[in-house]
Amino acid sequence: MKVLVTGSEGMLGRVVVTTLDLVHDVTGVDLADGDLTRPTDVAALFAEHGPDWVVHTAAYTDVDGAEQDAARASAVNGGATAGLAAACDACGAGLTYVSTDYVFDGDAPEGYMEGALRNPLSVYGRTKAEGEAAVEAMSAPWQIVRTSWLFGTGPRNFVLTIRRLLGERQSLNVVDDQTGSPTYAPDLARVLAHLLIERPTGVFHATNTGVCTWFDFAREIARLSDADPERIGPCGSIAYPTPAKRPACSILRSHNLEAAGCPERPSWQDALVRYIAQLNTNDRNDQGE
Ligand SMILES: NC(=O)c1ccc[n+]([C@@H]2O[C@H](COP(=O)([O-])OP(=O)(O)OC[C@H]3O[C@@H](n4cnc5c(N)ncnc54)[C@H](OP(=O)(O)O)[C@@H]3O)[C@@H](O)[C@H]2O)c1
């Protein structure tokens, strides 16, 4: 298939391009190639690339920034997604939309199945929910793939932040009252590749397996980075106020991926071992070993 991947310079998009490229004829596009909030740019991209399927990873992802910039967040996450959905409908192309656990309120301690009601707490979550609603209304085949707590190659992510802070401070506190599932971008890319085989329409929950708090995640990052995990202490979200409210428990429970024959995802701990090994290899290469 001719697959167009949006957000191809982003943390997820870049690994989606390399993963899908093994099987499909893939073109990655990012903001420099066209602003997806502009219908003329979307039309030009479709005219140039003629996709059979679009994997839409581009988004306004600054969760706290969105609280101040709701109009832009809505234009990108809601409006641009609706524009892509309409363009796909017009030519019969399928659309995979990557979405988020932040469409849920986090009040369900047992987590959320794919059909659970959306009730976002933040502007970011609300605008991603707007995008979901536009995709669900499509007549062409569509997939909504919700994920959470992404980490992978790129300039910024939680793993890099914790490793940097461990280098700068003797001790730090990390919130222990938000529970979810960290997800390694290459593992998510493999799920997206699987979903492009049979191309089922529907909502899917794709994370690494296992659940933890940010505090648990941070301590495991320390342990795997040869730092003493005891240097990291727990704190409540109240001690670390952020502009956007986050869900307390955003576990994404999965039924539909299994029904689609997708192999079980690796655990988040396994994924973290692989990512930190990659970071260590990069560090050694940078030092000229
Ligand atoms: N990161 C997470 O923890 C997380 C968790 C759950 C779900 N998700 C979802 O997963 C997807 C990928 O996230 P990510 O962290 O990989 O995102 P990312 O690194 O922020 O990448 C998003 C890309 O989209 C581009 N973009 C933004 N606005 C655009 C526009 N109007 N037109 C064209 N391109 C535009 C961005 O360009 P600029 O950088 O130049 O703006 C960036 O390259 C997103 O849909 C996100 O909502 C992420």
The ligand as a Tripos MOL2 file, in Angstrom:
@<TRIPOS>MOLECULE
LIG
   48    52     1     0     0
SMALL
NO_CHARGES

@<TRIPOS>ATOM
      1 N1          3.8860   11.5380   23.8900 N.am      1 LIG1
      2 C1          3.0260   10.8420   24.6360 C.2       1 LIG1
      3 O1          3.2770   10.5190   25.8140 O.2       1 LIG1
      4 C2          1.7130   10.3880   24.0150 C.ar      1 LIG1
      5 C3          0.8250    9.6370   24.8160 C.ar      1 LIG1
      6 C4         -0.3840    9.2150   24.2500 C.ar      1 LIG1
      7 C5         -0.6890    9.5220   22.9380 C.ar      1 LIG1
      8 N2          0.1860   10.2590   22.2000 N.ar      1 LIG1
      9 C6         -0.1630   10.5580   20.8100 C.3       1 LIG1
     10 O2          0.7980    9.9200   20.0070 O.3       1 LIG1
     11 C7          1.0210   10.6860   18.8270 C.3       1 LIG1
     12 C8          2.5050   10.9170   18.6380 C.3       1 LIG1
     13 O3          2.9940   11.6190   19.7570 O.3       1 LIG1
     14 P1          4.5150   12.1080   19.8240 P.3       1 LIG1
     15 O4          4.8590   12.2750   21.2610 O.co2     1 LIG1
     16 O5          5.3490   11.2700   18.9210 O.co2     1 LIG1
     17 O6          4.3480   13.5790   19.1850 O.3       1 LIG1
     18 P2          5.4840   14.6340   18.8010 P.3       1 LIG1
     19 O7          6.8460   14.0840   19.0720 O.co2     1 LIG1
     20 O8          5.0810   15.9360   19.4100 O.co2     1 LIG1
     21 O9          5.3140   14.7200   17.2180 O.3       1 LIG1
     22 C9          4.1850   15.3150   16.6190 C.3       1 LIG1
     23 C10         4.6200   15.8700   15.2910 C.3       1 LIG1
     24 O10         3.4770   16.4790   14.6560 O.3       1 LIG1
     25 C11         3.9090   17.7070   14.0690 C.3       1 LIG1
     26 N3          2.8060   18.6360   13.9060 N.ar      1 LIG1
     27 C12         2.2490   19.4080   14.8630 C.ar      1 LIG1
     28 N4          1.2960   20.2020   14.3210 N.ar      1 LIG1
     29 C13         1.2430   19.9200   13.0040 C.ar      1 LIG1
     30 C14         0.4690   20.4240   11.9190 C.ar      1 LIG1
     31 N5         -0.4340   21.3710   12.0970 N.pl3     1 LIG1
     32 N6          0.6980   19.9140   10.6880 N.ar      1 LIG1
     33 C15         1.6320   18.9660   10.4890 C.ar      1 LIG1
     34 N7          2.3890   18.4460   11.4760 N.ar      1 LIG1
     35 C16         2.2080   18.9180   12.7290 C.ar      1 LIG1
     36 C17         4.9290   18.2240   15.0690 C.3       1 LIG1
     37 O11         5.7240   19.2370   14.4920 O.3       1 LIG1
     38 P3          6.3750   20.3500   15.4810 P.3       1 LIG1
     39 O12         7.1930   19.6060   16.4860 O.co2     1 LIG1
     40 O13         7.1820   21.1880   14.5280 O.co2     1 LIG1
     41 O14         5.2130   21.0690   16.0950 O.co2     1 LIG1
     42 C18         5.7120   16.9600   15.4180 C.3       1 LIG1
     43 O15         6.7680   16.7030   14.5190 O.3       1 LIG1
     44 C19         0.1830   11.9490   18.9680 C.3       1 LIG1
     45 O16        -1.0150   11.7960   18.2580 O.3       1 LIG1
     46 C20        -0.1090   12.0240   20.4460 C.3       1 LIG1
     47 O17        -1.3220   12.6920   20.7120 O.3       1 LIG1
     48 C21         1.3810   10.6970   22.7010 C.ar      1 LIG1
@<TRIPOS>BOND
     1     1     2 1
     2     2     3 2
     3     2     4 1
     4     4     5 ar
     5     4    48 ar
     6     5     6 ar
     7     6     7 ar
     8     7     8 ar
     9     8     9 1
    10     8    48 ar
    11     9    10 1
    12     9    46 1
    13    10    11 1
    14    11    12 1
    15    11    44 1
    16    12    13 1
    17    13    14 1
    18    14    15 2
    19    14    16 1
    20    14    17 1
    21    17    18 1
    22    18    19 2
    23    18    20 1
    24    18    21 1
    25    21    22 1
    26    22    23 1
    27    23    24 1
    28    23    42 1
    29    24    25 1
    30    25    26 1
    31    25    36 1
    32    26    27 ar
    33    26    35 ar
    34    27    28 ar
    35    28    29 ar
    36    29    30 ar
    37    29    35 ar
    38    30    31 1
    39    30    32 ar
    40    32    33 ar
    41    33    34 ar
    42    34    35 ar
    43    36    37 1
    44    36    42 1
    45    37    38 1
    46    38    39 2
    47    38    40 1
    48    38    41 1
    49    42    43 1
    50    44    45 1
    51    44    46 1
    52    46    47 1
@<TRIPOS>SUBSTRUCTURE
     1 LIG1         1 GROUP 0 **** ****
